[in-house]
Amino acid sequence: MSIRYISSIGTWLLRLIAAAIMLQTLYFKFTASPESVYIFTSIGMEPWGRIGIGMLELIASVLILYPRTTVLGALLAIGLMSGALYFHLSILGIVVMNDGGQLFVYAMVVLVASVWLVWIHRMQIYSMIKSKTLKTI
């Protein structure tokens, strides 16, 4: 196996992990599960924040899965997960409604995977900045 092949598999695993976690949580946001409503009520963003964040996570997931836009989706995911972690550490706490910290861990995993994807695809960012358009996408 070549290094390039292994790298490609690793990149796809990062994409799938980040997207799968964000897509899995959409069900709870869009169906107004009690835990999701509690979270967004606690931070003063219910219902518009819950639905809006859900839509942004859906967009980030799709962008991450499409190779030409992976870096844009990863950047969006970094912003979303940074916000989630901020609220966990400032208002919600790591454990929310006896979840054992599962949502906090999911946010950390998506953040780490997204940062790694941005690092891997950093040349796309440089070329976008250099061309001053999103023409490279």
ChimeraX attribute file (.defattr): number of C-alpha atoms within 10 A of each C-alpha:
attribute: neighborCount
match mode: 1-to-1
recipient: residues
	/A:1	5
	/A:2	7
	/A:3	8
	/A:4	9
	/A:5	10
	/A:6	11
	/A:7	12
	/A:8	12
	/A:9	12
	/A:10	13
	/A:11	19
	/A:12	16
	/A:13	13
	/A:14	22
	/A:15	26
	/A:16	16
	/A:17	18
	/A:18	27
	/A:19	26
	/A:20	14
	/A:21	17
	/A:22	23
	/A:23	18
	/A:24	11
	/A:25	16
	/A:26	19
	/A:27	13
	/A:28	16
	/A:29	22
	/A:30	15
	/A:31	11
	/A:32	16
	/A:33	11
	/A:34	11
	/A:35	15
	/A:36	21
	/A:37	18
	/A:38	16
	/A:39	19
	/A:40	19
	/A:41	14
	/A:42	13
	/A:43	14
	/A:44	11
	/A:45	15
	/A:46	17
	/A:47	15
	/A:48	11
	/A:49	16
	/A:50	20
	/A:51	18
	/A:52	15
	/A:53	16
	/A:54	21
	/A:55	15
	/A:56	16
	/A:57	23
	/A:58	20
	/A:59	18
	/A:60	26
	/A:61	25
	/A:62	17
	/A:63	22
	/A:64	27
	/A:65	20
	/A:66	12
	/A:67	15
	/A:68	14
	/A:69	18
	/A:70	25
	/A:71	28
	/A:72	21
	/A:73	29
	/A:74	30
	/A:75	18
	/A:76	20
	/A:77	29
	/A:78	22
	/A:79	13
	/A:80	20
	/A:81	22
	/A:82	16
	/A:83	13
	/A:84	19
	/A:85	21
	/A:86	13
	/A:87	18
	/A:88	20
	/A:89	13
	/A:90	11
	/A:91	12
	/A:92	19
	/A:93	14
	/A:94	19
	/A:95	15
	/A:96	17
	/A:97	13
	/A:98	9
	/A:99	11
	/A:100	11
	/A:101	14
	/A:102	13
	/A:103	18
	/A:104	21
	/A:105	14
	/A:106	18
	/A:107	23
	/A:108	17
	/A:109	17
	/A:110	25
	/A:111	23
	/A:112	17
	/A:113	23
	/A:114	29
	/A:115	18
	/A:116	17
	/A:117	24
	/A:118	20
	/A:119	14
	/A:120	14
	/A:121	19
	/A:122	13
	/A:123	12
	/A:124	20
	/A:125	16
	/A:126	11
	/A:127	15
	/A:128	15
	/A:129	11
	/A:130	9
	/A:131	11
	/A:132	10
	/A:133	10
	/A:134	12
	/A:135	8
	/A:136	12
	/A:137	13
